[in-house]
């Protein structure tokens, strides 16, 4: 069995921000978490008053890692959920994107 090798959180965030920059998707680190093992939450502001938040998890059937939609709706409600999450988890990273179509690139190879 192959071990689940994980990239340090700060390196993953840096690589993700570079991919977003190359795709002309504005992105900001709203909160820095633990540099080695912090969980990453990605918020997408749709620039119409609404937003979505994604968090990485596991597919129980296959055991593979995937990004799942945590919440979506009015941006203040999404922000409130993120505030509660950061209060519970001091190691959490929060990345915010501004993208009208909701593109995150999270489905691309190497980002799962």
Backbone as a chain_set.jsonl record, in Angstrom:
{"seq": "XXXXXXXXXXXXXXXXXXXXXXXXXXXXXXXXXXXXXXXXXXXXXXXXXXXXXXXXXXXXXXXXXXXXXXXXXXXXXXXXXXXXXXXXXXXXXXXXXXXXXXXXXXXXXXXX", "coords": {"N": [[0.854, -1.184, 0.0], [0.536, 2.229, -0.82], [1.754, 5.04, 0.843], [-0.061, 7.94, 1.978], [1.1, 10.709, 0.77], [1.682, 13.945, 1.763], [1.759, 17.312, 0.795], [3.345, 20.097, 2.272], [1.3, 22.567, 3.819], [1.817, 25.357, 3.377], [3.408, 25.284, 1.077], [1.645, 24.111, -0.759], [-0.342, 26.1, -0.85], [1.139, 28.234, -1.924], [1.771, 27.197, -4.483], [-0.839, 26.924, -5.49], [-1.73, 29.591, -5.5], [-0.007, 30.577, -7.458], [-0.932, 29.157, -9.73], [-3.507, 30.228, -9.905], [-2.884, 32.911, -10.4], [-1.677, 32.687, -12.93], [-3.94, 32.033, -14.366], [-5.297, 34.351, -14.328], [-6.981, 34.866, -12.114], [-7.963, 36.648, -9.442], [-6.644, 36.325, -6.187], [-6.356, 35.94, -2.651], [-4.587, 35.57, 0.412], [-6.33, 35.221, 3.161], [-6.162, 34.324, 5.714], [-3.499, 32.931, 7.416], [-2.597, 29.669, 8.177], [-1.403, 26.801, 9.982], [1.822, 26.12, 8.87], [2.752, 23.649, 8.059], [0.779, 21.587, 8.314], [-1.776, 22.663, 8.161], [-5.278, 22.892, 7.505], [-6.901, 23.791, 4.446], [-9.155, 26.223, 3.382], [-11.153, 27.341, 0.768], [-12.542, 30.211, -0.419], [-14.862, 31.536, -2.712], [-15.666, 34.514, -4.001], [-18.359, 35.606, -5.763], [-18.87, 38.025, -6.821], [-21.374, 39.145, -6.951], [-22.682, 39.448, -4.664], [-22.913, 36.988, -3.566], [-21.356, 33.905, -2.461], [-19.124, 31.054, -2.339], [-17.818, 28.293, -0.471], [-15.139, 26.032, -0.198], [-13.782, 22.942, 0.942], [-11.188, 20.63, 1.601], [-11.56, 17.134, 1.57], [-12.233, 13.645, 2.153], [-13.113, 11.036, -0.086], [-15.157, 8.623, 0.883], [-15.747, 6.194, -0.316], [-13.699, 5.649, -2.198], [-11.423, 6.449, -0.892], [-9.896, 8.498, -1.745], [-8.619, 11.886, -1.922], [-10.569, 14.865, -2.121], [-12.116, 17.924, -3.22], [-14.756, 19.545, -1.643], [-17.903, 21.22, -1.727], [-18.564, 23.357, 0.838], [-20.288, 25.344, 1.759], [-22.674, 27.658, 0.377], [-24.043, 30.778, -0.678], [-25.474, 33.932, 0.388], [-22.856, 36.302, 0.638], [-22.169, 37.453, 3.234], [-23.168, 35.442, 4.964], [-21.614, 33.22, 4.257], [-19.124, 34.228, 4.994], [-19.547, 34.384, 7.762], [-19.725, 31.666, 8.452], [-17.109, 30.9, 7.822], [-15.724, 32.456, 9.686], [-16.549, 31.206, 12.061], [-15.386, 28.707, 11.651], [-12.645, 29.34, 11.643], [-12.377, 30.196, 14.246], [-12.679, 27.805, 15.614], [-10.553, 26.308, 14.615], [-7.358, 26.977, 14.817], [-5.303, 26.469, 13.055], [-6.158, 26.728, 10.477], [-6.09, 27.658, 7.055], [-7.217, 30.333, 4.994], [-8.192, 31.056, 1.816], [-9.117, 33.494, -0.464], [-10.91, 33.956, -3.426], [-11.731, 35.958, -6.264], [-14.113, 35.651, -8.536], [-16.3, 35.732, -11.058], [-17.567, 33.604, -12.496], [-17.171, 31.517, -10.799], [-14.932, 29.87, -10.977], [-12.394, 27.818, -9.686], [-10.21, 26.222, -10.064], [-9.671, 23.992, -8.59], [-10.281, 21.435, -9.357], [-8.311, 20.697, -11.064], [-5.472, 18.737, -12.102], [-3.151, 17.763, -9.637], [-3.944, 19.514, -7.664], [-5.666, 18.354, -5.898]], "CA": [[0.0, 0.0, 0.0], [1.294, 3.469, -0.924], [1.412, 6.007, 1.884], [-0.646, 9.194, 1.537], [2.12, 11.735, 0.912], [1.065, 15.261, 1.752], [2.585, 18.488, 0.608], [3.136, 21.074, 3.342], [0.225, 23.506, 3.494], [2.31, 26.608, 2.811], [3.855, 25.024, -0.295], [0.447, 23.913, -1.574], [-0.963, 27.414, -1.022], [1.987, 28.984, -2.852], [1.561, 26.637, -5.826], [-2.211, 27.239, -5.876], [-1.772, 31.014, -5.833], [0.66, 30.735, -8.758], [-1.858, 28.691, -10.774], [-4.579, 31.215, -10.026], [-2.303, 34.095, -11.037], [-1.527, 32.374, -14.35], [-5.285, 31.99, -14.952], [-5.876, 35.69, -14.115], [-8.011, 34.819, -11.085], [-7.456, 37.305, -8.238], [-6.731, 35.496, -4.981], [-5.72, 36.551, -1.487], [-4.513, 34.781, 1.634], [-7.077, 35.949, 4.186], [-5.682, 33.836, 7.005], [-2.454, 31.91, 7.352], [-2.719, 28.632, 9.188], [-0.173, 26.067, 10.252], [2.551, 26.024, 7.602], [3.031, 22.276, 7.648], [-0.36, 20.671, 8.248], [-3.051, 23.363, 8.284], [-6.331, 22.661, 6.529], [-7.119, 24.95, 3.581], [-10.519, 26.511, 2.978], [-11.139, 28.25, -0.374], [-13.786, 30.97, -0.612], [-14.977, 32.187, -4.014], [-16.625, 35.611, -4.059], [-18.873, 35.619, -7.134], [-18.983, 39.441, -7.183], [-22.779, 39.511, -7.1], [-23.243, 39.376, -3.322], [-22.923, 35.61, -3.071], [-20.043, 33.26, -2.378], [-19.054, 29.616, -2.065], [-16.618, 27.875, 0.259], [-14.748, 24.65, -0.464], [-12.831, 22.362, 1.88], [-10.711, 19.33, 1.136], [-11.97, 16.009, 2.391], [-11.982, 12.317, 1.595], [-14.199, 10.249, -0.646], [-15.14, 7.406, 1.7], [-15.802, 5.004, -1.164], [-12.407, 5.369, -2.841], [-10.315, 6.835, -0.027], [-9.124, 9.577, -2.364], [-8.895, 13.241, -1.461], [-11.329, 15.67, -3.062], [-12.634, 19.194, -2.721], [-16.219, 19.525, -1.575], [-18.567, 22.476, -1.426], [-18.947, 23.401, 2.247], [-21.461, 26.208, 1.853], [-22.833, 28.709, -0.619], [-25.168, 31.66, -0.384], [-25.078, 35.325, 0.536], [-21.466, 36.383, 1.1], [-22.038, 37.607, 4.701], [-23.401, 34.149, 5.612], [-20.419, 32.404, 4.008], [-18.085, 34.797, 5.854], [-19.842, 34.006, 9.15], [-19.326, 30.263, 8.589], [-15.646, 30.877, 7.827], [-15.304, 33.001, 10.983], [-16.74, 30.146, 13.063], [-14.387, 27.661, 11.38], [-11.327, 29.805, 12.078], [-12.396, 30.241, 15.712], [-12.507, 26.419, 16.083], [-9.317, 25.703, 14.115], [-6.328, 28.016, 14.658], [-4.355, 26.073, 12.001], [-6.86, 26.832, 9.204], [-5.765, 28.655, 6.035], [-8.368, 30.779, 4.21], [-7.831, 31.69, 0.554], [-10.305, 34.066, -1.099], [-10.825, 34.226, -4.852], [-12.784, 36.777, -6.85], [-14.313, 35.035, -9.849], [-17.743, 35.766, -11.371], [-18.071, 32.298, -12.935], [-16.957, 30.537, -9.741], [-13.796, 28.99, -11.263], [-11.44, 27.685, -8.583], [-9.118, 25.357, -10.537], [-9.446, 22.912, -7.617], [-10.447, 20.133, -10.011], [-7.16, 20.426, -11.913], [-4.49, 17.757, -11.628], [-2.142, 18.257, -8.714], [-4.503, 20.367, -6.614], [-6.445, 17.555, -4.946]], "C": [[0.887, 1.23, 0.0], [0.813, 4.435, 0.151], [0.841, 7.273, 1.253], [0.375, 10.302, 1.807], [1.454, 13.093, 0.781], [2.109, 16.345, 1.593], [2.307, 19.437, 1.772], [2.117, 22.104, 2.889], [0.743, 24.785, 2.848], [2.82, 26.43, 1.387], [2.674, 24.83, -1.233], [-0.206, 25.26, -1.865], [-0.172, 28.243, -2.029], [1.788, 28.5, -4.29], [0.166, 26.987, -6.341], [-2.319, 28.707, -6.28], [-1.089, 31.286, -7.171], [-0.244, 30.29, -9.897], [-2.985, 29.684, -10.999], [-4.082, 32.476, -10.736], [-2.167, 33.873, -12.536], [-2.87, 32.329, -15.086], [-6.01, 33.334, -14.806], [-7.074, 35.668, -13.17], [-7.437, 35.478, -9.834], [-7.686, 36.444, -7.003], [-5.905, 36.134, -3.875], [-5.672, 35.545, -0.343], [-5.159, 35.629, 2.722], [-6.577, 35.579, 5.573], [-4.639, 32.758, 6.774], [-2.646, 30.944, 8.504], [-1.368, 27.999, 9.454], [0.538, 25.789, 8.935], [2.769, 24.589, 7.138], [1.769, 21.439, 7.442], [-1.713, 21.36, 8.375], [-4.018, 22.992, 7.167], [-6.526, 23.934, 5.716], [-8.592, 25.036, 3.214], [-10.434, 27.546, 1.856], [-12.518, 28.877, -0.507], [-13.743, 31.608, -1.994], [-16.071, 33.241, -3.914], [-17.055, 35.744, -5.516], [-19.157, 37.031, -7.649], [-20.411, 39.869, -7.502], [-23.485, 39.467, -5.736], [-23.294, 37.972, -2.758], [-21.518, 35.024, -3.128], [-20.22, 31.772, -2.144], [-17.794, 29.354, -1.266], [-16.398, 26.389, 0.034], [-13.715, 24.219, 0.566], [-12.425, 20.993, 1.351], [-11.133, 18.25, 2.119], [-11.625, 14.71, 1.701], [-13.259, 11.743, 1.023], [-14.144, 8.913, 0.084], [-15.117, 6.141, 0.852], [-14.425, 4.646, -1.732], [-11.209, 5.663, -1.943], [-9.481, 7.966, -0.593], [-9.537, 10.933, -1.788], [-9.644, 14.0, -2.541], [-11.746, 16.973, -2.402], [-14.145, 19.113, -2.721], [-16.733, 20.91, -1.198], [-19.04, 22.42, 0.023], [-20.221, 24.208, 2.436], [-21.498, 27.145, 0.668], [-24.054, 29.524, -0.26], [-24.701, 33.096, -0.309], [-23.681, 35.418, 1.17], [-21.337, 36.607, 2.607], [-22.266, 36.294, 5.463], [-22.208, 33.216, 5.439], [-19.273, 32.898, 4.894], [-18.296, 34.422, 7.319], [-19.452, 32.546, 9.399], [-17.799, 30.147, 8.658], [-15.109, 31.41, 9.153], [-15.456, 31.959, 12.089], [-15.693, 29.05, 12.896], [-13.005, 28.092, 11.867], [-11.255, 29.92, 13.598], [-12.165, 28.845, 16.298], [-11.136, 25.852, 15.743], [-8.254, 26.775, 13.868], [-5.321, 27.695, 13.55], [-4.918, 26.257, 10.593], [-6.325, 27.966, 8.331], [-7.065, 29.052, 5.354], [-7.835, 31.548, 3.001], [-9.112, 32.222, -0.062], [-10.004, 34.399, -2.556], [-11.953, 35.169, -5.232], [-12.97, 36.291, -8.279], [-15.806, 34.92, -10.137], [-18.319, 34.406, -11.756], [-17.847, 31.208, -11.888], [-15.806, 29.585, -9.994], [-12.814, 29.012, -10.087], [-10.169, 26.963, -8.987], [-8.863, 24.175, -9.616], [-9.573, 21.53, -8.239], [-9.247, 19.771, -10.874], [-6.176, 19.457, -11.256], [-3.449, 18.435, -10.729], [-2.687, 19.121, -7.593], [-5.363, 19.601, -5.609], [-5.512, 17.054, -3.882]], "O": [[1.877, 1.284, 0.729], [-0.389, 4.621, 0.341], [1.207, 7.639, 0.136], [0.5, 10.776, 2.937], [0.749, 13.36, -0.192], [3.19, 16.294, 2.18], [1.164, 19.567, 2.209], [2.074, 22.472, 1.715], [0.166, 25.253, 1.866], [2.679, 27.338, 0.568], [2.686, 25.316, -2.364], [-0.584, 25.531, -3.005], [-0.761, 28.886, -2.897], [1.652, 29.311, -5.207], [0.011, 27.315, -7.518], [-2.936, 29.026, -7.297], [-1.545, 32.137, -7.936], [-0.322, 30.965, -10.924], [-3.374, 29.951, -12.136], [-4.785, 33.037, -11.577], [-2.499, 34.754, -13.329], [-2.924, 32.562, -16.294], [-7.194, 33.441, -15.123], [-8.062, 36.366, -13.396], [-6.52, 34.933, -9.221], [-8.773, 35.905, -6.798], [-4.891, 36.783, -4.131], [-6.603, 34.763, -0.153], [-4.595, 36.636, 3.15], [-6.567, 36.403, 6.487], [-4.865, 31.8, 6.036], [-2.834, 31.346, 9.652], [-0.323, 28.591, 9.184], [-0.069, 25.282, 7.992], [2.952, 24.346, 5.945], [1.696, 20.66, 6.491], [-2.707, 20.698, 8.671], [-3.612, 22.802, 6.02], [-6.34, 25.035, 6.233], [-9.199, 24.052, 2.791], [-9.709, 28.532, 1.987], [-13.522, 28.187, -0.682], [-12.718, 32.153, -2.402], [-17.249, 32.917, -3.762], [-16.225, 35.968, -6.398], [-19.627, 37.208, -8.773], [-20.63, 40.836, -8.233], [-24.713, 39.451, -5.66], [-23.673, 37.777, -1.603], [-20.618, 35.578, -3.76], [-21.302, 31.295, -1.802], [-16.817, 30.097, -1.367], [-17.336, 25.592, 0.068], [-12.884, 25.014, 1.007], [-13.224, 20.29, 0.733], [-11.071, 18.432, 3.335], [-10.817, 14.682, 0.773], [-14.345, 11.934, 1.569], [-13.188, 8.155, -0.079], [-14.535, 5.132, 1.251], [-14.037, 3.478, -1.742], [-10.106, 5.181, -2.2], [-8.475, 8.358, 0.0], [-10.632, 11.102, -1.251], [-9.394, 13.81, -3.731], [-11.727, 17.1, -1.178], [-14.748, 18.662, -3.696], [-16.093, 21.658, -0.459], [-19.822, 21.545, 0.394], [-21.119, 23.809, 3.177], [-20.476, 27.397, 0.03], [-24.984, 29.031, 0.379], [-23.662, 33.45, -0.867], [-23.373, 34.698, 2.119], [-20.46, 36.0, 3.223], [-21.631, 36.058, 6.491], [-21.835, 32.502, 6.37], [-18.541, 32.097, 5.476], [-17.33, 34.17, 8.039], [-18.903, 32.228, 10.454], [-17.266, 29.382, 9.463], [-14.139, 30.872, 9.686], [-14.59, 31.842, 12.956], [-15.173, 28.527, 13.881], [-12.275, 27.287, 12.444], [-10.181, 29.759, 14.178], [-11.537, 28.706, 17.347], [-10.606, 25.018, 16.477], [-8.256, 27.413, 12.815], [-4.558, 28.573, 13.147], [-4.227, 25.973, 9.615], [-6.131, 29.087, 8.8], [-7.935, 28.205, 5.15], [-7.129, 32.546, 3.138], [-10.093, 31.488, -0.175], [-8.996, 35.029, -2.877], [-13.007, 35.177, -4.595], [-12.103, 36.489, -9.131], [-16.497, 34.103, -9.528], [-19.447, 34.088, -11.38], [-18.296, 30.078, -12.08], [-15.693, 28.575, -9.299], [-12.457, 30.07, -9.569], [-9.149, 27.086, -8.308], [-7.918, 23.42, -9.845], [-9.033, 20.559, -7.709], [-9.168, 18.647, -11.37], [-6.071, 19.375, -10.032], [-2.946, 19.518, -11.026], [-1.955, 19.435, -6.654], [-5.746, 20.152, -4.577], [-5.941, 16.353, -2.965]]}, "num_chains": 1, "name": "protein.A"}
